[in-house]
Amino acid sequence: MSQLAAYSPADELQDSRPDKPEEACGVFGVYAPAEDVATLTYFGLYALQHRGQESAGVATFNRGQVHSYKGMGLVSQVFDDEILRQLPGQWAVGHTRYSTTGSSRMVNAQPAVLDTRLGQMALAHNGNIVNANSLRDELLKRDHELLTTTDSELIALAMVEAIAEGQQDWIGGAIAAFKRCEGAFSLTIATPEGLIVTRDHRGIRPLVLGYIGSQDPQDGPGQYVVASETCGLDIVGAQYLRDIRPGELLWIDSSGLKSVQWAEAERKLCVFEMIYFARPDSVFHHESLYSYRKRLGQQLAKESPAEVDLVMPVPDSGVPAAIGYSEAAGVPYAEGLIKNRYVGRTFIQPTQTMREAGIRMKLNPLRDVLESKRILVVDDSIVRGTTSRKLVKALYEAGAAEVHMRISSPPVTHPCFYGIDTDSQDQLIAATNSVKEIEAQIGVVSLAYLSWEGMLAATGVDPNSFCSACFTGNYPVEIPDSFRQSKLILEKTPENTPQNIPEKTPVKA
């Protein structure tokens, strides 16, 4: 195995980590016999790129035979026209990954392709299975071979087992597997006969259904698209139909769409999807997240006013809330920071001279906008505080007279275990410091967070229908102690870990 491909937390400087909850994953699926499904999936993943930049993959089914390709990097880096032409089919699933369980290695890229009694299947997963450790042990005792260190493979193997031992069909095997899984999962699964789409019964991670073309049944078989967010539908010209319901399974084949409610819904959508993670042009609750985030800023202005000369965002995620704050407070809005949108992940460390000069790879202040001004900076969250501290320092160096900060969410005090990668609790600045202490550490004149009640009230829907555990510690699914330790929990025991798996990107013809 190439040492360059392996992930090691020790390889990263702690201070260089993004000061945000990091990505989850994006899933996509399409059933469209009249379309080029590989290309549709490519563009769907392209729209979902913000959900993960470590690896990407596509699996298509052509008359029952699977073709798959996956690789490390961005969607545009993994695929090209020649590769997509080698992926014929009538339906497909795709995945863009950020590792939340299992390390960032080629072998863990998805979709996961496995053999079953009924033929091959390809599974793409967004979320985290919190009972992954115990489920893995159960499967190993029954002599299943593990090829990856992801919880996604465990879901697929549970399906393989149910189909073989229980003599289940695809739907029965899937439901039997889902009932063994605790935690968050939004799944698109391709089989030789059609697509399976589902969400866990709490609906923690999002998943939406769309349609390509006319909805008149007389026009032929349906052409359906599923995606983590509506922006994945928009890019391929699909019309949004509805969200997949928590605990619902959809079976899509030549006969159309069949819905099965395999578990009673207890909706707990991750509220951080709405605050920060999902794209602002994606639609939740019949409106764009841009509109919701703007209301967060308006509520924040009511709760925490300040005497300042201008309101500015931390681009890009702070922009809607900053606009809302500016409008509600009657304070001019300005862009005081310019973001380099072409900067991706880099493992090349800057020189000592660059560090001493205050390297500004992603954000650069506008001195003529900031000079001698009292500035109020709006951001969506503070996780560790390192980026905020550097940002405030840069604003003062650019001539700001005062820097105040307002956060359009409550303090993040607990890690997420359901598919968004956050630091351990001891690394979360709000878990160990008061607001006044954080204010002093990052160097602002004043700091205020949006209230938990204000955040939920701004959604306009039942506040009990959200998971807000990262703010409260009230987890809707119990977290085993073993799972709290690390996202690499499935790699903790060498005897149960796949060894020397080739790091390759096969096309299966």
N, C-alpha and C positions, 0 to 999 in steps of 0.2 A: 504493500500500500504506500502510495506517495505520502511523505510526511507533510507536504504542502497542503494536501487535501484534508488532513485530519484537523479536528477542532480541539483546541485546548484553551480553557478559560485563562490559564496563566499567560497565554501569548498576548492578551490584550491588556493595555494599561487601563487600570480602573478609572482613572480620571478622564479618559478619552471616550468612555461609553456615552451614548446619547442620553440626555437627561429627560427621557420620556419613557413611558411604557412602550416596548418595542412590538414588532409586528406579530400577527397571528398567522393566518394562511388565507389564501383565496381559493375557492373551488368553483368549477364551471362544468356544465354539462349541456349537451345539445342532442336532440333527436330530430333529425331533418334529412330524410333520405334524398331529397331533391337538391341538397346544398353540399358545398365543400365543407364538411364538418371540422376537418383539421384546421382550416384557415379561420373559421368562425371561432373555434376554441382558442387559437392563437390570439385573436383580437380581444376575446373576452378576458383572457389572462392579462393581456396588455393593460386593459382598463383596471384590473385588480392588482396591478404591480405594487401598489402602496401597501398591500397586505403581506408582502414578503418578497425579499430580493435575494435569497440564498440559492434557490434552485427552482426549476420549472419543468413541467412535463405534460405530455398529452398521450392519451391512449384512445385509439379508434377501433371500432368493430366493423369489419367488412365481410358480410355474409357469414357471420359467426366466428371469424378469425380475427384475433387481436393483433394490432400493430401499435408499438409504443416507442416513445423517445423521450428522454429526460436528461437534464444536465445541470451543472452548477452555474449560477449567474442569473442575470436578468432575462426576461422572456425574449427580448430582442437579441441577446447574446447567444441563447441556446438554439433558437430556431432561425431558419432561412427558407426560401422558396423550395430549394432542393429537398430539404428534410421534410417539409410539409407535403410535398408530392409523394413521398414514400409512406404516407399515412392515409390510405384510402378508407372509406367507411361510410356508414349511414347514421351512426351515432358515435358520440365521443364524450370523454371526460378530461378535465385538465386541472392542474394544480400549480400554484405559486406559493413557495414555502419560506416561512421563517421558523427556525427550530424552537419549539416550546417543550417538546419531549423528544429526546434523542438528539445527537450531535449533528452539526452541519457538515455532512459528508455525502458524497455521491450516492452511496448505498441507501441512504435514507430519503432520497428524492422520491417524489410521488408523481403519478399514481402508482400504487403498489399493485403489481400483477401477480396473481396466484392461480394455481390449478384447483379445480373442484370436481366433484363427481359429475357435474352438469356441464363442465367446460371451464374455460378461463374467465376470470373476472378482473376488473381494474378499479381500484378504490382510491378516491381523493377525499381527504379529511381536513376539516377546520375545527379545532377545539383541543381539549385535553381530556383523556380518560384518567380519572383520579385513582381508580382501582387497578391501574395498569400493572403494578407489581404483582398483586395476587392473581390477576387474570393470566399474566405471563407464566407464573408458577403452575397454575392449573393446566395450561396448554403444554408446558414442558413435560409434566408428569404423564401426559398422554402421547408423548413422543413426537410432537410437532416440531419441525425444524424452523428456527428463527433465522431469517436472512437479514434483518435490520434491527435497530434498537429503537423503534418508534412504537407508540401505542396504536398508530393507524394499522400496522401489520397485525396487531392482536385482534382488532375488530374483524379484519378480513379472515384470519385463521379461525375465529369463533364461527364465522359463516361457513367456512370450509367444513368444520367439524359438524355443525348442525345439518348441513346438506348431506354429509356422508353417513353419520351415525343415526340421525333422526329421519333419514330418507325424505327430507324436506325439499320443496321446490324453492325457487329463488326467493319468493316473498316470505315463505315460512322460515327459510334458513336465515334470512336477514333479520326478521323480527326476533327469532330465538337469540341471535347474536346481540342485537341491540339491548335486549333485556338483561344481558350479562354485563353491560357497560354502565359505569357510573361516572357522571361528569358532563362535559360539553362535547357534542359532536354534530356538525352539519356535514352531510356526506353526499357525494355523487358517485354512483357505482355503475359501471358499464358491464353488461353480461352479453353472451351471444344472442340473447333473445330481446334485450331492451335495456332500459335504464331504471335504476332504483335511486330515489332521492329521499332523504329524510333529515329530520332534526331531532335532537334529544327532547324529552318531554317537557323540559323547561325552556327550550328555545333560546339558550344562552347566546349562541352565535347566530347571526342572521343567515337567511337563505330565501331567495325570491324566485318566482316562476314567471316566465314570459312566453310569448308566442310570436312566431315569424309568419307573416302573410295573413290571409283571410282566416277568420274563425268560423266560416261556414262549413259544416261537415261535408256538404256536397262537393266541396273543392278538393277533397282527397284527405289522406291521413294528416293528422296534426303534426306541426313542426314546433316543438317546444324547446325552450332554453331555460336553464336554471343557473343562478349565479349567487355569489355571496352578497352582492349589492346590486342595486338597479343600474349603476353605471356600467356594469358588465352586460346588461341587456341593451342599454342605449347604443353602445358602440357597434353592435351587430344588427341594429335596426329592429330589435324585438320589442313588442308591446308588453308592458308590465301588466300581469293579470292579478297576482296576489302574492302574499308571503306564504311560504310553506308553514303550516301550523306546527307548533310544538307537539311532538309525539305522533306526527303524521308521516306515513310512507306513501310516496307516489310511485306507481309502476307505469312506465311509458313504453309502449310498443306499437306495432302496426295497427292495433285495434283502438289506439288512443290513450287516454289517461285514466288510470284507476287509483282511487284514494283509499287508504286503509289507516284508521286511527289506532295505532298499536299500543298507545299508552295515553292515559288521561293527561291533558295539558295542564301544566302549572307554570305559566309563562314567567320567565325571569331573564328578559333580554339584558345583555350587558349594557349598562348606561354609558360606559366609556366609548362604546361604538359611536354613540350619538355625540358625545362631547369632543372626541378627538380622532378616533381611529378610522371610521368610515369616511369616504370622500364627501366633501360638502355638497356635491351635486347629487348624491344618492338620496333616494326618497325613503323616509320612515314615517309612518302614520300620516300618509297622504301629503307630506310636504318635504321639501329639501332640507337636509341637515344645515344648510346655510341659514335658513330661516330660524331653526331652533337655536343655533349657536349665536345668532344675532340677539334673540330674546334673552339668552344667558347674559350677554353683555348689558342689556337694558336693565335686567334685574340686579346685576352687580353694581350698576351705577346708583340704583335706589338704595342698596344696602350699604355701599361703601363709597361715598363721594369724596372728592379731594379738590383742593384749590390748586389747579395746574393751568398751564398755558396750552397744552396740546395732549391729545391721546394718540398713541401709536401702538401697533401690534408687534408681536414677535411673529414674523412671517414663517410659513403661510397659515399655520393652524390657528393663530390668534386673530386673524383678520376679521371674521364675521363678528366675534364678540367685541372687538375694539370699535367697530363701526356702530354696533348697538350701544355701547357705553357712551360714545361720542354723541350720538343722537339724543339719548336720554339725559345726559349731563349738560348738553348745550355747550360742549367744549370742542374746538376744532380738531378734526382728525388729520393726521399726517403720517406718511411713511418715513420713519427715521432710520430704518435698516433696509439694506438691499440684500436679498438672498441670492447666492449663486446656485441656481437650480440644476446645474450640470455637475454638481459635486455628488458623487456616490460614496459608497463605503470604500475606505482605503485602509490598508494595513501598513502603509509606509509612514513611519513616524517623521515629523518635521525635524529639521536641524535644531540644535540648541539655540542658535541665533534667532531662528524663526520663533521658537517658543518664547524667548526673552522679549521679542518685539511684539508678542501678542498675536499669534497666528489667527487670521480671520478667513478661514477657507470657505465658510458658509454664509456668514453674516458680516456686513460691513456698514458702519454708521455713516449717516450724511451729516457732516459737521455744520454746514450752513443751515440746516433745518433745526438742529439741536442746540446750537450755541446760545447760551444764556437763557435757555428756556427751562421752565418747570415741566418735566415730562412725566406722564402716566403711561406705563407700559402694560399692555394686556396680553396675557398668555393663557393657555388652556389648562396647564398643570405644571407643578414642580415635583420632581421625583427625588433626585439626590441633591439638587441645588448647585451642582458644579457649573452647569451651563449658565444658570441665572446669575451666579456670582461674576463669571467672566463677562457676561453681557452688560451688567450694570457698570462694571469697571470700564468697559469700552465706551459706554455712553457718557460717563463722566470725562473720560479722556478726550471725547469729541466735543466737549464744551458745555454739556448740560449743567444747569444750575442746581436742579434737584431731580432725583429719579424716584418715582413712586411705582409700585407694582400692584396689579390686581389680577387675580386668577379666577377664571370662569368655571371653576369646579371646586369642591371642598378639598381639604388636605388629603393626600394619598398616604394612608397609614398602614395598609396591609397589602401583601402581594396578591397577584391574580394567579389562580391555579386552573383556569378554564380556557386557556388558549391565547393569552396575551402575556408576553414575557416581561416581567418586572423583577426588580432586585429583591433580595431577601429583606425581611422587615428591618433588620439592623442597618441596612443601607438607605432606607427611606427617611429623608430628613424630617418629615412631619411626624414620624413614629416616635422620635426621640427628642424632639424640640418643640417648644411652643411657637406660636406665630411671631411673637416678639423676638424670640431667639433666632428664628429663621430670618426675620427682618434684619437683624444685626449681622448675621453670617453672610447674607448676600449683598449687604451694603446699601439698602434703600432707605429713604426717609420714612416711608410707610408701606406696609404690606397688608393686603386683605384678600381673603378667599370668599367665593360664593358659598352661601349656606347650602347644606344638604337639602333642606326643604325647598329653597328657591330653585335649585337644580331640577328637582323632580316635578315641581309645580309647572315649570316652563315646558315640560313635555306635553302637557295638555291631555295626558291619559292617566290611567290608574297608576299611582306611584308604587303600588305594591307589585306591579308587573315587571319590575326591573331588578337586576342584580346590581347592588352598589357596594359589594363586599370590600372593594379596595378602599372605600372611604369609611366603612363601619366595622369591618371584620365579621359581619353577619353572612356567612357563606351558605347559600341555598343547598349545596351538596357538601356533606361532611368530608373533610380532607384528612386522609390517613397520615399519621406522623411520618411514615417513610416517604410519602410523596412531597412533603413540605421541604425536604432536604435539598433537592436539585432537580433541574429539568433533565439531568443525565442519570436519573435514578435507574433506568433500564440498562445502564452500562456499569453499574456498581459491582456486579458479581461476575468476574471474568469467566467462570465456568459456564455461565448462561448467556454469554455475549458472543455474537458471531465474530469470528476472527479471520483476518486475511481475505476479506471479500474484495474482489477486484473493483477498482474505481473506474467504471466505464459507462458509456452512454449508448446502450444497444438500441438498434432499430430491429424490432422483431417482424419479419416478413410473414 
